[in-house]
Amino acid sequence: MTARQLATLLFSTTFLLAGCSSGGGSSDAYPVDVSGARVSSRTMENGDLLEEYRVAGQLRMVRVKPARGAPYYLYDRDGDGRMDNPRDQVPVVYWKLYSW
């Protein structure tokens, strides 16, 4: 096996393993419980799609699908109906990087 073939094999194996490790978990593996949630969708003027997940009338999660770019999620971890956003910290945005 030549050095080039070995490098190609090592490179492709690394990416396959990275894909497997980042895909772990089902789409139901959210940090908050959204089982039985009522989902309402609306499209903004700029083409972004917002999906609100409400459980017993309380907003628990928002999925934002920008017209351009990857979808991201905002969560309400403490159940007060507001997205968690501590003023002294940068808000956490969750990106789904890989799935199959």
Secondary structure, DSSP 8 states (H G I E B T S, - for coil): --HHHHHHHHHHHHHHHHHHHHT-S-TT--SS--TT-EEEEEE-TTS-EEEEEEETTEEEEEEEE-SSS--EEEE-SSSSSS----TTS----EE-----
